[in-house]
Amino acid sequence: MRRIGIVARRDRAEAREVTRGLVQWLTAHGREVVLDTETAGALGLPGVTIAEREALPGKVDLIVVLGGDGTLLSVARLVDGLGVPILGVNLGGLGFLTATTLEALFPTLEAVLRGEYTAEERLVLVAALMRGGAQVAEHLALNDVVVAKGALGRLIDLDVRADGKPMTAYRADGLIIATPTGSTAYNLSAAGPILFPTMDAVVLTPIAPHTLSNRPIVVPGAQRIEVALRIEQEVMLTMDGQVGVPLREGDVVEVQTADARIRLVRFPQKNFFSVLRTKLKWGER
């Protein structure tokens, strides 16, 4: 790994200070550093390569993300098939996606540069918005694709099909279609199940359904899910809680897994269940 990209959360002074130290450390270890334009603009560091954030994954061998899960999600959607591993450093809250903490950053990087890590492959969703039989938008999501009501309090009416066959209909506040990675995000808040992160599966979880028989369901990752808005209502389609598109009556959202996966750096001593015990306080009395 010769070229290391860094993306830092711009609104955190701590992230800016850590980035300065990280650039010096990597340069001293003979690595070329590439910063995205936003991170570079906040620092004004000489001697680094600068690239637009959208182009950065194509120019590096590893991306170090300084922030929380939200920052990592925004970067992950840009990697899209390039196979560049992402090392998340937690500066935020829960940090389910990040591999290490600020205190362990440099020992972790030393291990990564020696090749002592695992790149865990995570399933990604592709959401295509179909309107009048034509595709008008397409977005990626590492965590989830959500169809949910807007500001008004009315329930929304959704028809759901799996591989073109009728599956169910929902009258609810919305529907979460989550990856195993996203099962510990919005899906968990809506009482959906936790999936092991490397599973090839997708979970559909209704948000506050009006019918008690509506329950979350886990389906194979290969299935294509279609969600149709039945009547004109104020409804939004969102990806990872960061990208939003308003829906119209008759719109269909087609969700399926992408061919490529996102690669997150992981270490054997920090497995998924240890993360759950730490973040969700499992086993405490």
Order of alpha helices (4+ residues) and beta strands (2+ residues): beta-alpha-beta-alpha-beta-beta-alpha-beta-beta-alpha-beta-beta-beta-beta-beta-beta-beta-alpha-beta-beta-beta-beta-beta-beta-beta-alpha
